[in-house]
Amino acid sequence: MNDSSNTDTTKSTQGRPRVLCVSADRTTRAAVTRALVNSDVTVAIAQSSTDAIGRLECDRVDAIVVDAATVGNDHGLLDDVESRWPEIPAFVHWTGTDPQQRHLLGEIVSRTPVTGTANALSTTIVSRLESDTAPPLDRIAGRVKRRLADARTAGEIERAVRETLTDDDDRYVFAWLGEYDPGEREIIPWITDRTGVDWPMQRTFPIGSGREPLLEDVLRTREPRVVDRIDRNERRVPLGTDALDRGAASVAVLALATAEERFGVLVVYGTSAFTDEQRRTIESIAETASYALESIAIRGRLSQQEQSLRRYERLVEAAGDGMYVVDGDRHFTTVNDALVEMTGYSREGLLGEPLSLLFTEPQGDEVEDRVTEGEPIEDDVSKGGTRQTDHPLDRLVADGEPTTTFETVLETKSGTTIPCETQAALVAADDTFRGIVGVVRDITCRKRRERRLREQNERLDAFAGIVSHDLRNPLGVAQGYLELAEETGSTDHLETVHEGLDRMEAIIADVLTVAREGEWAVDVESHDLESVVTEAWENVSVDDAKLEIDSTITLEADRSPVLRLFENLFRNAVEHGIERSGDATPLTIRAGRLEETPGFYVADDGAGIPASIRDDLFDAQVSTGSEGIGLGLWVVKEVADGHGWTVLATSGPDGGARFEFRFEN
């Protein structure tokens, strides 16, 4: 009897459905076992995915239960079950309370409802095992969704949808995905394995021509369209004739799109008319594929932005010029070593600070000259006023131009200024302004060259005035007296002709000096003031004037142009200082060291400088009579500037002219 009883029990046990519980958690295994013990099933245990695969390979298993933790840690187990044992249904034991977590878990495994308790799960399992119907359609959708979860390319998405629909279910003949190209206005099929597809997919579908009305309608409305009888709508259906030849009876076309973007279409051919359940399943697959495509697009854009930012950062760091990147609020987000070195700030001291910390705008020629000399700038704003500016960066953003180039002024941490040229470009993504990248180049040398060129042009203008005025006057006098001598045969006026020629010779010498020695301080050496003054006085050779040297000083100067400076001062004093009617006392010219500041002076006790021309005394066009001051004092000013000296014309203690030359500190 016992043997008979044991035999019956064994037969009975072997005939019961066998459920494999996979979980590393002892509490979960116990809960599932207790829930199923009262059902007409046998429970087997596997503590890992490896153990589960081993049991599936060796034992009969009618259903598999996997806890949520195992699903989250190992998606491959369910994929292996579905690919190797598609007839075995899989269930998930889940006891969480977060609806969002339950939704996400359902996206991973949607072959069966995910229940919250072991008892409810037991009812579902038993009901499923007792059912003789085919696997539900959501099993197909679940597998597609699981494959799409790991898809990284459009090709992987296409393969997951096509292979799952056509390989796992005989209700579908074929499926394909097409990308919409708005530029070419056509749909291009995504087929990753054209050689393995017995459909004419090496083609595109034009949109807008009316040749593909079903595709155009779906793209326009983003609503799914189903044709249950292809044989009555061959021309409306994409590949309609080919679909009929291959056994397709119906077609469903769905948009692959999200609220923000339109990617293309999903086309599914069925063996019969689509049921409502089939439509919901395909729509669910199309929705999931759309979000997968959106994720890929977002990752692609983010990757491009990151690559662009890295390229900018590499360029910024490697550039020899100063470079920066500012955000939309014009605050520094990146600066390179060259800019840090230019400004004197640390990198940390610049990042996050506004662009205006470094860059101000020149306010005309005066500031440009000061910038060239490296002086601090005090603009209207720093003085308490307001300044309305139209910054080039504002115009760059407003006009939408890709790049712009402009000059500005960089103020360093120490307060000195550097004239700079900035080349700026917009940083944009998806037509949205993200910031500005700027390349800053020190143009101090260029500004100095421009200033030098401007001064040379001014000299040329002065030369033109001299030739047209100063030379014409003595030339006209000489020509007039020569004509008179030719007419009368008298030589009484030849002395006047000689004086005019001498005057012309002096003017020409001055012009050549300026033209040839544009760089006034080429060969700078130390010279004693007394020796230079004495040599210049000997070159002048004046009988009715005397020179007195009060004191001496060392000059750091180019001797040749400085001799011209003193010679012109002496000639000017003799020519314009001796105007004291009836006074036979020789004109006295004095030279010496300034007392209150480094420098020297030259003064005489003559008639002095008329107040009407004192402010414009060094202008070559200013004159005080038929002879005119002319180029002489202008040369004096040019030589002084070339050596970095400041010259001031004033009155001496004896009422005559006094010229003071002050050295730069």
C-alpha positions as CSV (number, residue, x, y, z in Angstrom):
1,M,0.0,0.0,0.0
2,N,2.8,2.3,0.9
3,D,4.5,1.6,-2.4
4,S,1.3,2.2,-4.3
5,S,0.8,5.5,-2.3
6,N,4.3,6.6,-3.1
7,T,3.9,5.9,-6.7
8,D,0.7,7.8,-6.9
9,T,2.3,10.7,-5.1
10,T,5.3,10.8,-7.5
11,K,3.0,10.7,-10.5
12,S,0.9,13.3,-9.1
13,T,3.9,15.6,-8.3
14,Q,5.4,15.1,-11.8
15,G,2.1,16.1,-13.4
16,R,1.8,19.4,-11.5
17,P,3.1,22.6,-13.1
18,R,6.6,23.4,-12.0
19,V,7.5,27.0,-11.1
20,L,11.1,28.2,-10.7
21,C,11.6,31.0,-8.2
22,V,14.8,33.0,-8.8
23,S,15.9,35.3,-5.9
24,A,19.0,35.9,-3.8
25,D,16.7,37.1,-1.0
26,R,15.6,34.4,1.5
27,T,12.5,36.3,2.5
28,T,11.4,36.7,-1.1
29,R,11.9,32.9,-1.7
30,A,9.9,32.1,1.4
31,A,7.0,34.4,0.5
32,V,6.7,33.1,-3.0
33,T,6.9,29.5,-1.8
34,R,4.2,30.0,0.9
35,A,1.9,31.7,-1.6
36,L,2.2,28.9,-4.1
37,V,2.2,26.0,-1.7
38,N,-1.6,26.0,-1.5
39,S,-1.9,26.0,-5.3
40,D,-1.6,22.9,-7.5
41,V,2.1,23.7,-8.4
42,T,5.6,22.6,-7.5
43,V,8.1,25.3,-6.5
44,A,11.9,25.0,-7.3
45,I,14.5,27.5,-6.0
46,A,17.4,29.2,-7.8
47,Q,19.5,31.8,-5.9
48,S,21.2,33.3,-8.9
49,S,20.8,33.8,-12.6
50,T,23.4,31.1,-13.3
51,D,21.5,28.6,-11.1
52,A,18.3,29.5,-12.9
53,I,19.8,28.8,-16.4
54,G,21.2,25.5,-15.2
55,R,17.8,24.4,-13.9
56,L,16.1,25.5,-17.1
57,E,18.6,23.5,-19.2
58,C,18.2,20.3,-17.1
59,D,14.6,20.4,-15.6
60,R,11.1,20.9,-16.9
61,V,9.9,24.4,-15.9
62,D,6.4,25.7,-16.7
63,A,6.8,29.2,-15.3
64,I,9.5,31.4,-13.8
65,V,9.2,34.0,-11.0
66,V,11.9,36.6,-10.6
67,D,12.0,39.2,-7.9
68,A,12.3,42.9,-8.8
69,A,15.9,43.2,-7.4
70,T,17.1,40.5,-9.8
71,V,15.4,42.1,-12.7
72,G,17.0,45.4,-11.9
73,N,20.5,43.9,-11.5
74,D,20.4,41.4,-14.4
75,H,18.2,42.2,-17.5
76,G,19.9,39.4,-19.4
77,L,18.2,36.6,-17.5
78,L,14.8,37.3,-19.0
79,D,16.2,37.9,-22.4
80,D,17.8,34.5,-22.2
81,V,14.6,32.9,-21.1
82,E,12.6,34.5,-23.9
83,S,15.2,33.7,-26.6
84,R,15.8,30.1,-25.5
85,W,12.5,29.1,-23.9
86,P,9.9,31.4,-25.4
87,E,7.1,29.1,-24.3
88,I,7.9,29.6,-20.6
89,P,6.1,32.7,-19.1
90,A,8.0,34.9,-16.8
91,F,6.5,36.8,-13.8
92,V,8.0,39.4,-11.5
93,H,7.5,39.5,-7.7
94,W,7.4,43.1,-6.6
95,T,6.4,44.5,-3.2
96,G,7.2,48.2,-3.6
97,T,4.7,51.1,-3.1
98,D,6.2,53.7,-5.5
99,P,3.9,53.9,-8.6
100,Q,6.8,55.4,-10.6
101,Q,9.0,52.4,-9.8
102,R,6.2,50.0,-10.7
103,H,5.8,51.8,-14.0
104,L,9.5,51.6,-14.8
105,L,9.5,47.9,-13.9
106,G,6.6,47.4,-16.1
107,E,8.6,48.9,-19.0
108,I,11.3,46.3,-18.4
109,V,9.0,43.3,-18.0
110,S,5.4,43.7,-19.3
111,R,4.7,40.1,-20.4
112,T,2.4,39.8,-17.3
113,P,1.0,42.3,-14.9
114,V,3.4,43.1,-12.1
115,T,1.6,42.5,-8.8
116,G,2.4,43.8,-5.3
117,T,2.0,40.7,-3.1
118,A,3.0,37.0,-3.4
119,N,-0.6,35.9,-3.0
120,A,-1.8,38.1,-5.8
121,L,1.1,36.9,-7.9
122,S,0.2,33.2,-7.1
123,T,-3.3,33.8,-8.5
124,T,-1.9,35.4,-11.7
125,I,0.6,32.5,-12.2
126,V,-2.0,29.8,-11.7
127,S,-4.5,31.6,-14.0
128,R,-1.8,31.9,-16.7
129,L,-0.7,28.2,-16.4
130,E,-4.3,27.0,-16.7
131,S,-4.9,29.1,-19.8
132,D,-4.6,27.5,-23.2
133,T,-4.6,30.8,-25.1
134,A,-1.5,32.2,-27.0
135,P,0.9,34.5,-25.3
136,P,-0.6,37.9,-24.9
137,L,0.5,40.7,-27.3
138,D,1.9,42.7,-24.4
139,R,4.6,40.0,-24.2
140,I,5.8,41.1,-27.7
141,A,5.6,44.8,-26.6
142,G,7.5,44.0,-23.5
143,R,10.4,42.3,-25.4
144,V,10.6,45.3,-27.8
145,K,10.7,47.7,-24.8
146,R,13.4,45.7,-23.1
147,R,15.6,45.7,-26.2
148,L,15.0,49.4,-26.8
149,A,16.1,50.2,-23.2
150,D,19.7,49.4,-24.2
151,A,19.5,50.8,-27.8
152,R,22.2,53.3,-28.5
153,T,21.7,53.8,-32.3
154,A,18.8,54.1,-34.7
155,G,19.9,50.8,-36.3
156,E,19.5,49.0,-33.0
157,I,16.0,50.4,-32.6
158,E,15.1,49.3,-36.1
159,R,16.4,45.8,-35.6
160,A,14.7,45.4,-32.2
161,V,11.3,46.4,-33.6
162,R,11.5,44.6,-36.9
163,E,13.0,41.3,-35.6
164,T,10.7,41.1,-32.5
165,L,7.5,41.7,-34.5
166,T,8.3,39.5,-37.5
167,D,10.2,36.7,-35.8
168,D,8.0,36.2,-32.7
169,D,4.5,36.4,-34.0
170,D,3.1,35.0,-37.2
171,R,0.4,37.8,-37.2
172,Y,2.9,40.2,-38.7
173,V,4.5,39.7,-42.1
174,F,7.0,42.6,-42.0
175,A,7.9,45.9,-40.3
176,W,10.2,48.7,-41.1
177,L,11.1,52.1,-39.7
178,G,11.8,55.2,-41.9
179,E,13.6,58.4,-41.1
180,Y,12.0,61.7,-42.3
181,D,14.5,64.1,-44.0
182,P,12.8,67.5,-44.0
183,G,15.5,69.0,-46.2
184,E,15.0,66.4,-49.0
185,R,11.4,65.9,-48.1
186,E,11.5,62.1,-48.2
187,I,11.4,59.1,-45.9
188,I,14.5,56.9,-45.9
189,P,14.1,53.4,-44.5
190,W,16.3,52.3,-41.7
191,I,17.4,48.8,-42.7
192,T,20.4,47.5,-40.8
193,D,20.6,44.2,-42.8
194,R,19.4,44.8,-46.3
195,T,20.8,41.4,-47.5
196,G,18.6,39.5,-45.0
197,V,15.4,41.4,-45.9
198,D,13.3,40.1,-48.8
199,W,11.6,43.4,-49.4
200,P,12.6,46.2,-51.9
201,M,13.9,48.6,-49.3
202,Q,16.8,50.2,-51.3
203,R,14.6,53.2,-52.1
204,T,13.2,56.4,-50.6
205,F,9.6,57.6,-50.3
206,P,8.9,61.2,-51.5
207,I,6.8,63.4,-49.2
208,G,4.7,66.2,-50.6
209,S,4.3,64.9,-54.1
210,G,1.1,63.1,-53.4
211,R,2.6,59.7,-54.3
212,E,2.6,58.5,-50.7
213,P,-0.7,59.8,-49.3
214,L,-0.7,57.5,-46.3
215,L,2.8,58.4,-45.1
216,E,2.1,62.1,-45.7
217,D,-1.1,62.0,-43.7
218,V,0.6,60.3,-40.7
219,L,3.5,62.7,-40.8
220,R,1.2,65.7,-41.0
221,T,-1.3,64.6,-38.3
222,R,1.0,62.4,-36.2
223,E,-2.1,60.1,-35.8
224,P,-1.9,56.3,-36.6
225,R,-3.5,55.1,-39.8
226,V,-4.7,51.5,-40.4
227,V,-5.7,50.0,-43.8
228,D,-7.3,46.6,-43.2
229,R,-7.6,45.7,-46.9
230,I,-4.4,46.4,-48.9
231,D,-5.9,44.8,-52.0
232,R,-8.4,47.7,-52.2
233,N,-5.8,50.4,-51.5
234,E,-2.6,49.3,-53.2
235,R,-1.7,52.8,-54.4
236,R,-2.2,54.4,-51.0
237,V,-0.2,51.8,-49.1
238,P,3.7,52.1,-49.2
239,L,5.0,49.0,-51.1
240,G,1.4,47.9,-51.5
241,T,2.0,45.5,-54.5
242,D,5.1,44.0,-52.8
243,A,3.1,43.6,-49.6
244,L,0.3,41.6,-51.3
245,D,2.8,39.4,-53.1
246,R,4.3,38.5,-49.7
247,G,1.1,37.6,-48.0
248,A,0.3,40.9,-46.3
249,A,-3.4,41.8,-46.0
250,S,-3.3,44.9,-43.8
251,V,-1.0,47.7,-42.9
252,A,-0.6,50.1,-39.9
253,V,1.4,53.3,-40.3
254,L,2.4,55.2,-37.1
255,A,4.4,58.4,-36.5
256,L,7.7,58.2,-34.7
257,A,7.5,61.5,-32.9
258,T,7.4,63.3,-29.6
259,A,5.9,66.6,-28.6
260,E,9.2,68.3,-29.6
261,E,10.5,66.4,-32.6
262,R,9.3,64.3,-35.6
263,F,11.6,61.4,-36.5
264,G,9.8,59.3,-39.1
265,V,7.3,56.5,-39.3
266,L,6.8,52.8,-38.3
267,V,5.1,50.6,-40.9
268,V,3.7,47.2,-39.9
269,Y,2.2,44.7,-42.3
270,G,-0.3,42.1,-40.9
271,T,-1.6,38.8,-42.2
272,S,-5.2,39.9,-41.3
273,A,-7.1,42.9,-40.2
274,F,-5.7,44.5,-37.0
275,T,-7.6,43.9,-33.8
276,D,-8.0,46.6,-31.2
277,E,-5.4,44.8,-29.0
278,Q,-3.0,44.7,-31.9
279,R,-3.4,48.4,-32.6
280,R,-2.8,49.3,-28.9
281,T,0.3,47.0,-28.9
282,I,1.8,48.6,-32.0
283,E,1.0,52.1,-30.8
284,S,2.8,51.3,-27.5
285,I,5.8,50.1,-29.5
286,A,5.8,53.2,-31.6
287,E,5.6,55.4,-28.6
288,T,8.5,53.6,-26.9
289,A,10.6,53.7,-30.1
290,S,9.9,57.5,-30.4
291,Y,11.3,58.1,-26.9
292,A,14.2,55.9,-27.6
293,L,15.0,58.0,-30.7
294,E,14.6,61.1,-28.7
295,S,17.1,59.9,-26.1
296,I,19.6,59.1,-28.8
297,A,19.1,62.6,-30.4
298,I,19.5,64.2,-27.0
299,R,22.6,62.2,-26.2
300,G,24.0,63.2,-29.7
301,R,23.3,66.9,-29.1
302,L,24.8,66.7,-25.6
303,S,27.9,64.9,-27.0
304,Q,28.3,67.5,-29.7
305,Q,28.0,70.3,-27.2
306,E,30.5,68.6,-24.9
307,Q,32.9,68.0,-27.9
308,S,32.5,71.6,-29.0
309,L,33.2,72.8,-25.4
310,R,36.2,70.6,-25.1
311,R,37.5,71.9,-28.5
312,Y,37.0,75.5,-27.3
313,E,38.7,74.7,-24.0
314,R,41.7,73.0,-25.8
315,L,42.0,76.0,-28.2
316,V,41.7,78.4,-25.3
317,E,44.5,76.6,-23.3
318,A,46.8,76.2,-26.3
319,A,46.5,79.6,-27.8
320,G,49.3,82.1,-27.5
321,D,46.8,85.0,-27.5
322,G,44.5,85.6,-24.5
323,M,41.3,83.7,-24.9
324,Y,38.1,83.5,-22.8
325,V,34.6,82.0,-22.9
326,V,31.7,83.9,-21.3
327,D,28.2,82.7,-20.7
328,G,24.9,84.4,-21.7
329,D,25.2,86.8,-18.8
330,R,28.7,87.7,-20.0
331,H,30.6,86.2,-17.0
332,F,33.8,84.3,-17.5
333,T,33.5,80.5,-17.6
334,T,36.9,79.7,-19.2
335,V,40.1,81.7,-19.4
336,N,43.5,80.5,-20.7
337,D,47.0,81.0,-19.2
338,A,47.8,83.8,-21.7
339,L,44.9,85.9,-20.5
340,V,45.8,85.2,-16.9
341,E,49.4,86.4,-17.6
342,M,48.2,89.5,-19.5
343,T,45.8,90.6,-16.7
344,G,47.8,89.8,-13.6
345,Y,44.7,88.1,-12.0
346,S,44.6,84.4,-11.0
347,R,42.4,82.0,-12.9
348,E,40.1,81.7,-9.9
349,G,40.0,85.5,-9.6
350,L,38.5,85.7,-13.1
351,L,36.1,82.8,-13.4
352,G,32.6,83.9,-12.6
353,E,33.5,87.6,-12.8
354,P,31.8,89.9,-15.4
355,L,33.6,90.7,-18.6
356,S,33.6,94.4,-17.6
357,L,36.2,93.6,-14.9
358,L,38.9,93.6,-17.6
359,F,37.6,95.4,-20.6
360,T,36.6,99.0,-21.1
361,E,36.1,101.0,-24.3
362,P,38.4,103.8,-25.5
363,Q,36.9,107.2,-25.4
364,G,38.4,108.9,-28.5
365,D,42.0,110.0,-29.4
366,E,42.8,111.2,-25.9
367,V,42.3,107.8,-24.3
368,E,44.0,106.1,-27.3
369,D,47.1,108.2,-26.7
370,R,47.0,107.4,-23.0
371,V,46.5,103.7,-23.7
372,T,49.5,103.7,-25.9
373,E,51.5,105.0,-22.9
374,G,49.9,102.5,-20.5
375,E,48.1,105.0,-18.3
376,P,45.0,104.1,-16.2
377,I,41.6,105.2,-17.7
378,E,39.0,107.2,-15.8
379,D,35.8,107.1,-17.9
380,D,32.5,108.9,-17.3
381,V,31.1,106.1,-15.2
382,S,34.1,106.1,-12.8
383,K,33.5,109.8,-12.3
384,G,30.0,109.3,-11.2
385,G,28.3,109.9,-14.6
386,T,26.6,107.6,-17.0
387,R,27.9,106.4,-20.3
388,Q,25.7,105.1,-23.1
389,T,27.7,102.6,-25.2
390,D,26.8,100.3,-28.1
391,H,29.2,97.4,-27.3
392,P,30.3,95.3,-30.2
393,L,29.2,92.2,-28.3
394,D,25.7,93.6,-28.0
395,R,25.6,94.1,-31.8
396,L,27.0,90.6,-32.3
397,V,24.1,89.0,-30.4
398,A,21.5,91.4,-31.8
399,D,22.5,91.0,-35.5
400,G,23.1,87.3,-35.3
401,E,26.4,87.6,-37.0
402,P,28.7,84.6,-36.4
403,T,31.9,86.7,-35.6
404,T,33.0,90.2,-35.1
405,T,36.4,92.0,-34.6
406,F,36.8,95.2,-32.5
407,E,39.3,97.1,-30.5
408,T,39.0,97.6,-26.8
409,V,41.1,98.3,-23.7
410,L,42.2,95.7,-21.1
411,E,42.8,97.1,-17.7
412,T,45.1,94.9,-15.6
413,K,45.0,94.2,-11.9
414,S,47.7,96.8,-11.3
415,G,45.6,99.5,-13.1
416,T,47.7,99.8,-16.3
417,T,46.0,99.5,-19.6
418,I,46.7,97.5,-22.8
419,P,45.1,98.3,-26.2
420,C,43.7,95.0,-27.5
421,E,42.0,93.7,-30.6
422,T,39.3,91.1,-29.9
423,Q,37.9,88.6,-32.3
424,A,34.6,87.2,-30.8
425,A,32.3,84.5,-32.0
426,L,28.9,83.3,-30.8
427,V,28.5,79.9,-29.1
428,A,25.1,78.6,-29.9
429,A,23.2,75.3,-29.7
430,D,19.8,74.6,-31.4
431,D,19.8,78.2,-32.5
432,T,19.9,79.3,-28.9
433,F,22.5,81.8,-27.7
434,R,24.8,80.1,-25.1
435,G,27.7,82.5,-24.8
436,I,30.7,84.1,-26.5
437,V,34.3,83.0,-27.1
438,G,36.8,85.8,-27.5
439,V,40.5,85.9,-28.7
440,V,42.4,88.9,-27.3
441,R,45.6,90.2,-28.9
442,D,47.8,92.9,-27.4
443,I,48.2,95.6,-30.1
444,T,50.4,98.0,-28.2
445,C,53.1,97.8,-30.9
446,R,50.6,98.3,-33.6
447,K,49.2,101.3,-31.9
448,R,52.7,102.7,-31.5
449,R,53.3,102.2,-35.2
450,E,50.0,103.8,-36.0
451,R,50.9,106.8,-33.8
452,R,54.3,107.0,-35.4
453,L,52.8,107.0,-38.9
454,R,50.3,109.6,-37.8
455,E,53.1,111.8,-36.6
456,Q,55.1,111.2,-39.8
457,N,52.0,112.3,-41.8
458,E,51.8,115.4,-39.7
459,R,55.5,116.1,-40.5
460,L,54.8,115.7,-44.2
461,D,51.9,118.2,-43.9
462,A,54.3,120.5,-42.1
463,F,56.9,120.0,-44.8
464,A,54.4,120.9,-47.4
465,G,53.5,124.1,-45.5
466,I,57.2,125.0,-45.1
467,V,57.9,124.5,-48.8
468,S,54.9,126.5,-49.8
469,H,55.5,129.3,-47.3
470,D,58.9,129.5,-45.6
471,L,60.9,128.8,-48.8
472,R,58.7,130.9,-51.0
473,N,59.4,134.0,-49.0
474,P,63.3,134.1,-49.1
475,L,63.2,132.7,-52.6
476,G,61.0,135.5,-53.8
477,V,63.2,138.1,-52.2
478,A,66.3,136.6,-53.8
479,Q,64.7,136.4,-57.2
480,G,63.5,140.0,-57.0
481,Y,66.9,141.5,-56.1
482,L,68.7,139.4,-58.7
483,E,66.3,140.8,-61.4
484,L,67.0,144.3,-60.1
485,A,70.8,143.7,-60.3
486,E,70.4,142.5,-63.8
487,E,68.4,145.6,-64.8
488,T,70.7,148.2,-63.1
489,G,74.0,146.3,-63.3
490,S,74.5,147.3,-59.6
491,T,75.8,144.8,-57.0
492,D,74.4,146.8,-54.0
493,H,71.6,144.3,-53.4
494,L,73.6,141.1,-53.8
495,E,74.0,140.9,-50.0
496,T,70.3,140.7,-49.6
497,V,70.3,137.8,-52.1
498,H,72.9,136.0,-50.1
499,E,70.8,136.4,-46.9
500,G,67.8,134.9,-48.6
501,L,69.8,132.0,-49.9
502,D,71.3,131.4,-46.5
503,R,67.8,131.4,-45.0
504,M,66.7,128.8,-47.5
505,E,69.7,126.7,-46.8
506,A,68.9,126.7,-43.0
507,I,65.3,125.8,-43.7
508,I,66.3,122.9,-46.0
509,A,68.8,121.6,-43.4
510,D,66.0,121.6,-40.8
511,V,63.6,119.7,-43.1
512,L,66.3,117.1,-44.0
513,T,67.0,116.7,-40.3
514,V,63.5,115.8,-39.5
515,A,63.0,113.7,-42.6
516,R,66.2,111.7,-42.2
517,E,66.2,111.4,-38.4
518,G,62.5,110.5,-37.7
519,E,63.8,108.4,-34.8
520,W,65.3,111.1,-32.7
521,A,66.9,109.0,-30.1
522,V,68.6,106.2,-32.1
523,D,72.1,106.4,-30.5
524,V,71.5,107.4,-26.9
525,E,74.6,108.0,-24.8
526,S,75.5,110.1,-21.7
527,H,76.5,113.7,-22.6
528,D,77.5,116.7,-20.4
529,L,75.1,119.6,-21.0
530,E,77.9,122.1,-21.0
531,S,79.9,120.4,-23.8
532,V,76.8,120.0,-26.0
533,V,75.7,123.6,-25.5
534,T,79.3,124.9,-26.2
535,E,79.5,122.9,-29.5
536,A,76.1,124.1,-30.7
537,W,77.0,127.7,-29.9
538,E,80.2,127.4,-32.0
539,N,78.1,126.2,-34.9
540,V,75.9,129.3,-34.7
541,S,78.7,131.9,-34.6
542,V,76.8,135.0,-33.5
543,D,78.7,138.3,-32.9
544,D,76.1,140.3,-31.1
545,A,75.1,137.8,-28.5
546,K,76.9,135.9,-25.8
547,L,76.4,132.5,-24.0
548,E,76.6,131.9,-20.3
549,I,76.4,128.4,-18.7
550,D,75.0,128.6,-15.2
551,S,75.2,124.9,-14.3
552,T,75.5,121.6,-16.0
553,I,73.7,118.2,-16.0
554,T,74.1,114.8,-17.6
555,L,71.9,114.2,-20.7
556,E,70.9,110.7,-21.8
557,A,70.5,111.7,-25.5
558,D,71.4,111.3,-29.1
559,R,74.1,114.0,-29.6
560,S,73.4,114.9,-33.3
561,P,69.7,115.8,-33.0
562,V,70.3,117.5,-29.6
563,L,72.9,119.8,-31.2
564,R,70.2,120.8,-33.7
565,L,67.8,121.5,-30.8
566,F,70.3,124.0,-29.2
567,E,71.3,125.5,-32.5
568,N,67.7,126.3,-33.4
569,L,67.1,127.8,-29.9
570,F,70.2,130.0,-30.3
571,R,69.2,131.1,-33.8
572,N,65.7,131.8,-32.7
573,A,66.9,133.9,-29.7
574,V,69.3,135.9,-32.0
575,E,66.7,136.4,-34.8
576,H,63.7,137.3,-32.6
577,G,65.3,138.3,-29.2
578,I,67.3,141.4,-30.4
579,E,64.5,143.8,-30.8
580,R,65.5,146.3,-28.1
581,S,65.7,149.6,-30.0
582,G,68.7,151.7,-29.0
583,D,70.1,149.1,-26.6
584,A,73.6,148.2,-27.6
585,T,74.1,145.6,-24.8
586,P,74.7,142.2,-26.4
587,L,72.0,139.6,-26.1
588,T,72.7,137.1,-23.3
589,I,71.7,133.5,-23.7
590,R,71.9,131.3,-20.6
591,A,71.7,127.5,-20.1
592,G,71.7,125.3,-17.0
593,R,70.1,122.8,-14.8
594,L,66.5,123.1,-13.6
595,E,66.3,123.4,-9.8
596,E,62.9,121.9,-8.9
597,T,62.7,119.0,-11.4
598,P,65.2,117.0,-13.5
599,G,65.8,118.8,-16.7
600,F,67.5,121.9,-18.2
601,Y,66.6,125.3,-19.6
602,V,67.7,127.8,-22.2
603,A,66.8,131.5,-21.7
604,D,67.6,134.9,-23.1
605,D,67.1,138.5,-22.0
606,G,65.6,139.6,-25.3
607,A,62.2,140.8,-26.3
608,G,60.4,137.7,-25.1
609,I,57.6,135.6,-26.6
610,P,54.4,137.5,-27.7
611,A,51.4,136.3,-25.7
612,S,49.4,135.9,-28.9
613,I,51.5,133.0,-30.2
614,R,52.8,131.4,-27.0
615,D,50.2,128.5,-27.0
616,D,51.0,127.7,-30.6
617,L,54.7,128.5,-30.6
618,F,55.9,125.0,-31.7
619,D,53.5,124.9,-34.7
620,A,55.6,125.2,-37.9
621,Q,53.0,127.5,-39.4
622,V,53.2,130.1,-36.7
623,S,55.2,133.3,-37.6
624,T,56.1,136.6,-36.0
625,G,56.9,138.6,-39.1
626,S,58.3,138.2,-42.6
627,E,61.0,135.8,-41.4
628,G,58.6,133.8,-39.2
629,I,59.5,131.3,-36.5
630,G,58.9,128.6,-39.0
631,L,60.4,125.1,-38.6
632,G,63.1,126.0,-36.0
633,L,61.0,125.6,-32.8
634,W,59.0,122.8,-34.3
635,V,62.2,120.9,-34.7
636,V,63.0,121.7,-31.1
637,K,59.7,120.2,-30.0
638,E,60.2,117.1,-32.2
639,V,63.7,116.4,-30.8
640,A,62.4,116.8,-27.2
641,D,59.4,114.5,-27.8
642,G,61.8,111.9,-29.4
643,H,63.8,111.8,-26.2
644,G,60.8,111.7,-23.9
645,W,61.3,115.3,-22.7
646,T,58.5,117.8,-22.1
647,V,59.2,121.3,-23.4
648,L,57.6,124.4,-21.9
649,A,57.9,128.0,-23.3
650,T,57.6,130.8,-20.8
651,S,59.1,134.1,-19.8
652,G,62.4,134.4,-18.1
653,P,63.2,136.6,-15.0
654,D,64.8,139.2,-17.3
655,G,61.6,139.4,-19.5
656,G,63.0,137.3,-22.4
657,A,62.1,133.9,-23.7
658,R,62.7,130.8,-21.5
659,F,62.5,127.2,-22.7
660,E,62.4,124.5,-20.0
661,F,63.0,120.8,-20.8
662,R,61.8,118.4,-18.2
663,F,62.8,114.7,-18.1
664,E,60.3,111.9,-17.7
665,N,60.6,110.0,-14.4
